[in-house]
């Protein structure tokens, strides 16, 4: 079990991933722990799929305050940095996050969450993500790719529009190199047709189209509350047992 603690992160850079969505990079090597002279810098360890709580110095925060939870979207195998990936909306927290300068220090707490992802298990896994809920699965798939693990996985992720879809090219490249991995992106509000995307909301028919032997698979669900509730209902009607379903009680939406 990884030690959960408060620490200090140094901001490195941000990268635009899609419309209004950015990845924020932080130094993972020189992570400061402790206070004053007792403080020390060291390496930050976490498991794929875990998240952290971030605190920002905001002089006049809105009603949601000065902290948020974010999944670590990078992999434990990304040795020099860790990233969080999020949509930038006009909240005081997100605007402050978006204005961080390279070298600026922020406080964080973690790692948190145990998503029950076992890289040693050969059982087929089905990942169901709503929008930014793809971030833990991105971490896991990068980890699998780097470790050259041969695991059967099908990822479904939905976005309203094509220009909001993140990690598409990267995950399709992993898919092309690993025959046991399939990624299915679906667009729920897009009027245009794109052959590389499905269209419409996820449902039992879409899952059955891509997942063989789905009744013996493990399902992992991450997304906004409404998405999660909808998917759990669909899986229940498909006859998927509760012990086959894992959904992180993630408070970041």
N, C-alpha and C positions, 0 to 999 in steps of 0.2 A: 504494500500500500504506500502510495506517495504521500509525503508529508505535506499537510495543508498549512500555509503560512502567509503572512503579509510580506510583500517585497516591493522593490522599486525597479521599474523598467525604463530604459532609455529609448525614446522614439527615434527611428531611423529614417523612414520615408513612407509615403503612401502611393498606391497605384490604382488607377481607375480600372474597374473590372467590367462595368456595364453602366447603364444610365442610373445616375445617382448612387452608385454602389462602388465602394472602395475597399481595398485591403490595406491595413495599417501594419507596418513592420516595426518590430521592436528587437533590440539586442537581446539575445538569449544566452550569450556567453558570460557577460559581466552583469549579472543580476544581483543587485544589492539587497542584503537581508540585515535586519537588526538596525539599531539606532546609534548615532554618535560614534565614539571610538570603538564600540563593540561591533559596529557594522562590518560586514565583509561581503565581497563580491564572489559569486560562484555561478555554476551552471544551473539552469532551470529544467527539471525533468517533468514529463507528463505522459499520459497514455493517449493514443489516438481517440478522439471523440470527447475529450474532457473540455471543461470551460473554466474561465476565471472571472473574478469580479474586478472591475476597473474603477478607480476613483479619479476624478478630475477637479482641478482648482477652478471653481466657478463662483464668481462673486455674487451674482444674482440668479440662482438657479430657478427653473420653473418647478411645478409641483412634483415632478418625478425625481428631483434631487440631483446629487452629484456623483452617483455611481450607477453602473449597469453591469449585467452579466453578458459575457460574450464567449461563444465557442472558439477554441483555438483552431483556426482553419488550416494552419500548416501542419505538417507531420512531425512526430518526434525525430524522424530521420533528417529533418532540415536543421542542421546542427548550429548554424550561425544566427538564426532568427526565429521568432514566432510571429504569427500574424493573426489578426482578427479581421473579419470581413463583414461589412454592414452597409445598409442603406443610410444615406445622409438625409435626414429630414430636418425641419426647422425647430428642433428642440434645443434648449440651451446646452444640453450635454453633447448632442451630435455636432452642433456648430463649433463647440469648443474642441471636440475630438478632431474635427476637420481642419482646425486652425493650428494644430500642434506643429512645432518647429523641430527640425532635426537637432538632436542633442537634448531636447527637453525631457525631464524626468516626470514620471507619473507613478502613483501607487497602485498596487494590485493585490489580490488575495486568491489563493488557490494552490494546486489545481483542484477542481471540484467535479463531481459526477462520475458515475461508474456505469457505462452504457452496456455492460455485459457482452461486449464484442470480444470474442475469444479467437485470436489468430490461429490457434492450434486446431480449432474445430473445422471439420471438412463439410459440415452440413450446409446446404444452400441457404444463403441469406438474401432477403429482399429488403432493400432500403427504400423507404417512402418519404420524400421530402417536399415540403411546401415552401417555395421561394428560398429565403435565406437559411431555411432549415437544412439546406444542403451542406452547410459548413462542416459538421462533424463527419459526414460521409466523404467529403473532400479530403479531410485529414486521414481517414481510414484508408481510402483508395490510394493516396500518395504513399502511405506506409506500406501497403501491400505491394505496390509497384516497386518501391525501393528495395524491399526485402525479397522480391521475386517469389512471393507466395502464390501457390496455385489453389485459389479458393473460388468456388462458384458463387457469384454475386450478380444480382440484377438491381440496378438503381433506377428508380422513377423519381423525377422531379418536375414540378410544375411552376411556371411563371406566367404572368398575364400576357407579356409581349416578348418578342424575340430580343429586342434591345435590352431587356432586363435579365436575360439568361446569363449566368456566370459559370465559369469553369468549363464551358462546353468544349472548346478545342482541346484543352488539356485532358479531359476525361475521355473524349473520343479517341485520342491518341493512345491512352492506356488500354481502352477497349480493343483497338486494332492490334495491339501487341499481346493481349491476353485473351485467348478464346473463351475462357470461363467467366469473363466479365462483360456484362451488357449494360449500357446506359440508355435510358429512355427519357428524353425531354419532351414535355407536352406544354402547349400554349393555350391558355384558357380564354383569352380575350382577343387574340390576334385574328384579324379579318383575312390577311394574306395567307397563302398556302406555302409552306416550306417543306420539301420532301424529307428533310433530315429530322423533322419534328413531328410528334403526334399533335393532335388538336383536341381540345376539350379537357374536362376534369378527369382525374384518375377515377377509375371504377373497377368493378370486378372483371368486366370484359377486357379492359386494357391489361390488367394484371395477368389474366389467364392467357392472353395472346402471347406474352413474352416469358411466362414462368411455367416451366414444366414441373410436374409433381409439386404444385404449390402447397398442397395440404401437408406436406412433410418438410416445409421450409420454415425458417425463422424470419420474422418480420420486425423491422426496426422503423419506428415512426417518429419524425421530428418536423415541427412546423408550428404555425400559429394555432391557438386553441381551437378555432373552428375547423381548421384542416385536420388536426389530430382527432377531434371528436368524430368527424365525418369518416376518416379512414378506419378508426376502431370499429365503427358501426358496419362498414363494408366488410372488413375482415371477419367480424362476427357472423354476418350473413353468409360468408363463404365457407363457414365451418372451421375457421382457424381457431385453435384452442388458445386460451389465455396464456398458457406457459410457453407458447410459441411467439408471443408478441412482447416487444420491448419498446417502451416509450419513455424518454427522459423527461422528468418533471423539471424542465428547463425554464427559468423565469425571465428569459431575455427578450420576449416579444412584447 
